[in-house]
C-alpha cells in the first residue's frame, strides 16, 4: 500500500495569513502564495514519483514526504528544477526565495527543527538585457493617449508615472489617494519587504496627475478627497478599481493604437534606470528611488542598453579625440 503524501497546503495557508498581518503588498502575497501552492501540488502529484529508488551512484532516492518533517532538500531541488524547465530561471529564482522564506517561518514557529533549504543556493540567473523603450515609441504611445476623456487622462497619468518614477507595477496600482502629494510631487509606495518609500516625479507628470484627478472626480461623480479611496479606477465600471491586470490590458490596447510593438510595464522601470544613468544620475539616488537594496540589482538593470551607454560615454571621453 502506498503511503499517503503530505499536504503542505494547510500549513502554507497559515504562513500566508501571517504575511498578511505584516501588511505586505498584494503583489508580494500573490507571489508567495503562488510558489507555496505550486510546491504543495508538486509534492502531492504521483507523477513526480518520489519512490525509494536508487540513484546512479547507489544512493537511495527520497520517498514522497508523508509528514512535514519528511520534506528534504532533494524534494525542493526537484521542484526548483522542474519549475526552471517548465518556465524560466527567473521564475524558479522567485519560487526559491518564496519557499526559503516559508521554511524559515516554519522554523520560527517551531513546526520544524531546521529548514530543508538551509544550505541550498538559488538558481543562477542569466544576464538578460531587457530592451528599453525608444523615445520614438514613447512619443507615439503618449500621442495615442492624447485626449480629454477619462480614459485618456487616466492612461496618460499612469504611463507617465511608470516612465518618470520607475516604480514597479504593483507599487503603482495598489495606491490610495492619500499616497499622492501633488504639492511636493511625491508618490508614497509600498515596496518589497513592506517598506514605504517616497518616489519623486517631475512637473509634466504632476500636470498629468492633476488632470487625471479632475477627470476622475467627474467620472465618479465626487471628488477623490478621501485619503483611503483607491487612486485608480476602471473607465467602463466606475465602481471597480484598476488592477495590475487592468493596466497590462490597457498598455496592450494603447500600443496597438500607437502602432508600436507590445510593451511590458516592467520595461518602463528599465527605461527609467537607463535614462537616469545616461543623463549622469547618481547611482545611490537611483537605488533609493527604485527601492533597490543591493548593487546586484543596479548591475542587472544597468545591463539594459548598456552597450549604447558605453558607446555614448566613449564618444564623450575618447582618448584619441582628446589627443587631436
N, C-alpha and C positions, 0 to 999 in steps of 0.2 A: 504494500500500500504506500502510495506517495505521500510524503509528509506535507502538511499544509504550509503554504508560503506566507510569510509575514506581510501584513498590510500596513504600510507606513502612513497611509492617508490620515487616520485619526490623530496620530502624533504630530504630523506636519501641520494639520489644521490648528492645533494648539500653538504651534510656533508662529503661524500667520497671525493668529489673534494677538499674540504678544507683540508682534511687529506693528500692528495697527495701534496698539496702546502707546507706541513710541511716536506716533504722529508722522510716520514716514509717508513719502509721496505715493499717490495712487500707482504711478508707473513702477516704482520700486517694489511695492507689494505685488503688482502683477508679474514682474519678472521672477521674484522669489516663488510665488505661487505656482507659476508655470513649471519651473525647474523641479519643485518638490512633487507636484502631481505627476510629471513625466517619469521621474525616478521611481515613484511608488508603483506606477503601471509597469515599468520595466521589470521590477522585482517580482511582480505577480504573473508576468507573461510567461507561460510554459515554453514558448518558442525560444526564450533566452537560455533555457536549459542548463541551469546550474546543477548538473548531476555530478556525483563523486567520481568523475573520470580521472584519467592520469595524463598529465601534460607530456610533451615530448622528452623533457628532461627527467621524467619519472616522478615529478611532484604531483601529489594528489590534488585534483581540482576542488574548488569550493562548491558544496551543495547550495541550493537555494536557501536563503535565510528563513528560519522558522520563527525567529524572535528578533527583537531589536538588537540584542547583543550579538546576534549571528551575522550582522552586516559587517563585512570586512572590506578592506581596501580593494581587493580584487573585484568585488561587486560594483564599486563606484568607478573603478578604472574601466570595466567593461561597458558601463553606461556612458561614460565620457567618450570612449572610443566610438560607440555606436552613434552617439549624438554628432560627433565630428564627421563621421561618414555620411550620416543622413542629412546634415545641414551644412555647418561650416565650423572652422576652428574658432572663429569669433563667438559663435553661439555656444559652442561647447565650453569656451572660457567663461562665459556668463553663467552657465549652469554650474560649472565647477565652483565659482565664487559663491553662488547661492547655496549650494549644498554644504560647502565648508562652513558658512555662517549658521546653517541649520544644525549641523552636528556639534558645533561649538556651543550652541544654545542648549542642546540636549545634555551636554556635559555640565554646563552651568546649572541646569535643572536637576542634576544628579540622576538622570534617566540612563546615562552611560558613564562608565568609568573613564573612558578616553575615546577620542574621536577616531574613526577608521581612516580619516583623511589627514591625520596629524603630520605625516611625512610625505604626503603627496605634493607634487608640483603641478601647476596649471599647464594647460596646453600652450605650446609656443605659438604666438600669433605672428603670421607673416606680415611684413610691412606692405600694406595695401594703400596705394595712392588714390584717395577719393578725389574725383575731379571737382575743382572749384567751378563756380558758375561764372561764365564770361560776362563782361559788362554789357555786351550787346544783347544777350539773353535776358539779363536783368531788366534792361530798358524795355524790351518787348513785353516782359511779364507784367511790369507795373503799368505799361500802356494798356494792357488788356483789362486791368482793374480800374482804369480811369473812368470816373463817372460819379454820379451823386446819389445812387441808390444805396440802400442799407448794405447790401452785399458788397458793393464796390468799396464803400467806406471801411467796412469790416475787414475785407480781404487785403486792402492796401495797408491798413494798420498792422494786421497780423504779419504779413510778409516783410514789412519794414522793420518790425521788431526782431524778427528772425535774422534779418540781414545786419541790423545796426547793433545788436547785442550779442549774437552768437549763443543765445540761450538754447537749451535742449527743448524738444517739442513738448514734453510733459511739463517742464517749468513754465512754458508759455501758456498752455491751455488750462492748467489747474490753478487759475488765479482768481482772486476775488477783487472787487472794485477797490477795496482798501489797500491792496498791494501796489496800486499805481499812484504815483505822485507826479503830476504834470508840472508843478512849480519847480521842484528840484530836478525834474527829468530823470526819475529813478523808478525802476520796477523791482519790487521785492519778490524774490523767487525762493522756492524750497528745493534745494538741490539734493544730491546724493548724501546719504547719511543723515537725512533730516535736518540739514543745516540751512538756515536762511541767509541770503546774501543780497545786498543791493546791487542792481545792474543799471549802469547809466545808459542813456540814449541821447541822441542829438536833437537839434531843433526841427529838422524835417520830420523825424519820427514823432516828435511831440505834437506837431501840427496835424499829422495823420491820426494820432490817437485822440486829439481834441475833436476833430471832425467825426471820428467814429462814435465817441461818447454822445455827441449831439444827435447823430443819426440813430443810435441805439435807444435814446430816450423817446424819440418819435416812434420807433419800431415797436417798443414795448408799451408805449402809452404812459410812461412815467420816467422821471429822472433816475439815473443809476447813481443814487446818492447813499444807498445802503452799503456800508463797507463789507458786509458779509454776503452781498449778492455776487453771483458769478459774473466775471468780466465779459466773457464771450458767449454769444447766443446764436442759434440757428437762424437762417433767414426765411425758411419756409414755416417752421414751427417756432414761433417767437417764445414759447414757454419751455423750450428744450435747449439746454446748454450745449456748447460746441465741445466735442471731444477730440482726442488725438486722431481718431479715425476720420472724423469730420474734416479736420484740417488737411489730412492726406488726400481725401477725396476732392476738396476744394482746390488744392495745388495741382492735382492731376487735370482737373477741368480747366483751370486757368492756363496751364501750359499748352493744352490743346488749342485754346482760344488764341494764345500768343503765337502759335505755330513754331514752338520750340520743343526739343526733346523733353521727355518726362523727367522731372526733378524729384529728389527725395528731400524732405525737410531737413535732414541732418547735413545735407550739402551746404546749407546756409551757415552752419557752425564752422565747417571747414573753410568756407569762403571768408567769413569774418576773421578767422585766425590768419589766413593768408594775407588779406588786405592789411591787417594790423602790422604784420611783420614787414610787408612790402614798404609801408609808409614809416618804418623806423620805430614802431611802438615798442615800449619796454616790455620784456618778457614777464617780469614779475607782475606788472599791471594786467597783462593778458591772463595770467593764471588766476589772479584774483577775480577778474570779471567773469571768466568762464567757469570758475569753481574747481579748477584742477588743483590737486594736492601734490602731484609728483611731476618731476621733469620728464618722466617717461611719456606722460600724456602730451606734454608740449612737443616732444620729438615726434610722436605718432601723427599729430595733426600738422606738424611742420612739413611732413612728407608731401602733403598736398601741394602741388605746383612748386615743389622745392627747386626743381631744375630751372624753372622760369626765374625764380628769385635769385638763384646763383648767377644766371646769365645777366640779370639786371645789375647785380652787385659788381660783377666783373666789368661791366660797361662803365660803371662809375669809378672804379679804382684800378683799371687795367695798368699794370706796371709799364708795359710798352708804350701805351698812350701817354702816360705821365712823363716818361723819359723824353719823348718827342716834344 
